[in-house]
């Protein structure tokens, strides 16, 4: 783990227990043993005997689960002395994903179009999902190269989905006889964009700050995993139970070189009104810094409740940015 990396820990408790503070905590890894503390309360419905507490630790594309098996005495369960840890297991989750046959996806409606693919609401195994189709040519020139690169990226995105501020990943379809597709969970509460600019203010200042803080944590984890999102905007921030989850990874790509590297996109296609100056001109460089620029536009969009460059076309907005406007 990189020294200084931000780790996020989510605690899951068994039936009969409740977490009284935030179940998600974060800490910066300094190279020393680090601990986070939770305030957990036992309720009257807690069964005596062995119970499982599980913590999921996410650092970039690295995901670990810490399982603690605890024995709870049937008497005076509120006392710390009546609970004893039986065993503790730490497991590193493998970097993999579920292969989903394209014909198993039941498409319902088109929800978005883009230069890199289209998004659909669909159903898979009885659950609502979002399917993002991806244009294969963006992953290589030969079939072997396309499949290899897409499968690698799908595996990494699956690991990102364990983060509390990134939409959970379901799987991917990698059969080149069909459109390549990334499948994520469907979040019914809608995007941040849908909460902004209406006749009445739906979000308070505090709620906006909390949402942006969560979005920043999600983007930071993507960067920690060596990827750039390249499409950070209010439309790709899903509001969920007062928090936020980053979505739409159709443009997400691995950066090259050491930490602080970049990804070069031939043609420089993208969301022009959110793109940094260096991404708008050849060699169309996308980096952690260009994501930060897009995040700055997202902040402006959120607090002002207005669309960036709403009176200009994408091309005109890009020209304005390059002129220093």
HUKA-V362444 format. One record per backbone hydrogen bond with DSSP energy under -0.5 kcal/mol. CO is the residue of the C=O (numbers start at 1). NH is the residue of the N-H. Records with the same first field share a line. If there is no record, write none. Layout:
BEGIN
CO->NH / NH
END
This chain:
BEGIN
2->5
5->7 / 29
7->27
8->58
9->25
10->56
12->54
14->17
16->43
18->20 / 41
23->11 / 25
25->9
27->7 / 29
29->4
38->40
39->20 / 21
41->18
43->46
49->72
51->70
53->68
54->12
55->57 / 66
56->10 / 58
57->64
58->8
59->62
61->63
62->59
63->93
64->57
65->67 / 91
66->55 / 68
67->69 / 89
68->53 / 70
69->86 / 87
70->51 / 72
71->73 / 84
72->49
76->79
79->82
80->83
82->73
84->71
87->69
89->67
91->65 / 93
94->96
98->100 / 172
99->101
101->104
102->105
104->106
105->107
106->123
109->121
112->119
114->117
116->135
117->114
118->133
119->111 / 112
120->131
121->108 / 109
122->129
123->106
124->127
127->124
128->186
129->122
130->132 / 184
131->120 / 133
132->182
134->136 / 180
135->138
136->139
137->140
142->146
143->147
144->148
145->149
146->150
147->151
148->152
149->153
150->154
151->155
152->156
153->157
154->158
155->159
156->160
157->161
159->162
160->163
163->166
165->246
168->185
171->183
172->100 / 174
173->181
174->176
175->178
180->134
181->173
182->132
183->170 / 171
184->130
186->188
187->190
190->239
192->195
193->196
195->202
200->202
204->208
205->209
206->210
207->211
208->212
209->213
210->214
211->215
212->216
213->217
214->218
215->219
216->220
217->221
218->222
219->223
220->224
221->225
222->227
223->226
226->255
228->253
231->233
233->236
234->192 / 193 / 237
236->238 / 247
237->192 / 239
238->245
240->243
243->240
245->238
246->167
249->252
253->228
256->262
258->261
261->288
262->256
263->265 / 286
264->266
265->268
270->272
271->274 / 275
272->275
276->279 / 280
277->280 / 281
278->285
281->284
284->265
286->263
287->291
288->292
289->293
290->294
291->295
292->296
293->297
294->298
295->299
296->300
297->301
298->302
299->303
300->304
301->305 / 306
307->310
309->312
313->317
314->318
315->319
316->320
317->321
318->322
319->323
320->325
321->324
END
